[in-house]
């Protein structure tokens, strides 16, 4: 039996050329790498800013609790004491003011800490949602509804303006604040007055309507508010006006700096203390309420979110370098093969170092410890990178050797199966799996092939040979 010699022309009518895959050019690779790098930089800066902001707010609140508790001087009465001038004080008392607040538009006046005029106009609003009709659920649907709104809704920005035009808003909401507000014998400054927001309804009556400005006579008294239009059947353009007021006489507690007979903001290197709360509340409780205003869980959630985004951004950066390494081999030496481990350790290190930066001026020992830990993680990540390169190089060589053996076995099986038409298609199909898509290979025939004819073959032409 002569040796079987495979030939590409054994079944010339069954050869089907496979087009070579178009590989990305170096321009495509560079563009992809650059785009990924830009996105990763934006994500990194965003995570860094979020983490830094979160930590500085946390430092500020912790300092406010500790420093405020240490410095605050509780006063036994609500009267100024010359011995505490310039210090951080705590006092409680009744809110008083003799100021008369006036709305010059309607000529409405009242004694109070604040007076708010609330103006609303009946307007069209456009809402974009999903269509509910059968077969059009993936399409967007426009809905127009009439709403009362304090803000003017610009109908020129509607996608469908016809029949949904809003007239210009001629009157707006406004707030009037008293200048002279006292707590006992202390005068509150503006940063404290603006915190008094215990608004109550200030209903309009026939007496108040009798004082209305002549220029506003088009407004009519409707219940406890002024109305322009048809209150029983509102139309687009109708306006309603109502009032709210913060009345004096309420008991409050205040923490701030005493400046003679005034209470002002207490400024420090880290923060500013200007606390005000309803009722008679001790200084320690007020300070703890301020710190607890930000949930501890939220602080840790923001930390985790910033770290995760930073890890993703570093992973994208390493990925872009790996892409660029195909164009510039020098870049390939700057990164490791295992981007996941590198991203994890580097992001954790940068997170710890960022947290340390925020705490450095307040708790230096704690911050230095975090810095050392962060630098240690960076050093560990570099050793992991070197170790990973050697491991992957060894694994790639082993995998390449195993793949070559598998291809050799499949080719040998295909050669042995040539004489058996029933097995030939299976053999060729298995062989195709081992051949890259960019090379030409034989497609298994759709019909049963004829058996090869064994004949004498000239010496210069390869083919099957038999005795």
Secondary structure as GFF3:
##gff-version 3
##sequence-region A 1 467
A	DSSP	three_ten_helix	12	14	.	.	.	ID=ss1
A	DSSP	alpha_helix	26	71	.	.	.	ID=ss2
A	DSSP	beta_strand	73	74	.	.	.	ID=ss3
A	DSSP	three_ten_helix	82	84	.	.	.	ID=ss4
A	DSSP	beta_strand	88	96	.	.	.	ID=ss5
A	DSSP	beta_strand	100	103	.	.	.	ID=ss6
A	DSSP	beta_strand	108	111	.	.	.	ID=ss7
A	DSSP	beta_strand	114	130	.	.	.	ID=ss8
A	DSSP	beta_strand	140	149	.	.	.	ID=ss9
A	DSSP	three_ten_helix	155	157	.	.	.	ID=ss10
A	DSSP	beta_strand	174	177	.	.	.	ID=ss11
A	DSSP	beta_strand	181	183	.	.	.	ID=ss12
A	DSSP	beta_strand	186	188	.	.	.	ID=ss13
A	DSSP	alpha_helix	190	193	.	.	.	ID=ss14
A	DSSP	beta_strand	200	201	.	.	.	ID=ss15
A	DSSP	alpha_helix	206	210	.	.	.	ID=ss16
A	DSSP	three_ten_helix	214	216	.	.	.	ID=ss17
A	DSSP	beta_strand	220	222	.	.	.	ID=ss18
A	DSSP	beta_strand	225	228	.	.	.	ID=ss19
A	DSSP	beta_strand	239	246	.	.	.	ID=ss20
A	DSSP	beta_strand	251	259	.	.	.	ID=ss21
A	DSSP	beta_strand	262	264	.	.	.	ID=ss22
A	DSSP	beta_strand	266	267	.	.	.	ID=ss23
A	DSSP	beta_strand	272	273	.	.	.	ID=ss24
A	DSSP	beta_strand	275	278	.	.	.	ID=ss25
A	DSSP	alpha_helix	283	292	.	.	.	ID=ss26
A	DSSP	alpha_helix	296	325	.	.	.	ID=ss27
A	DSSP	alpha_helix	329	332	.	.	.	ID=ss28
A	DSSP	alpha_helix	339	359	.	.	.	ID=ss29
A	DSSP	alpha_helix	364	417	.	.	.	ID=ss30
A	DSSP	alpha_helix	421	433	.	.	.	ID=ss31
###
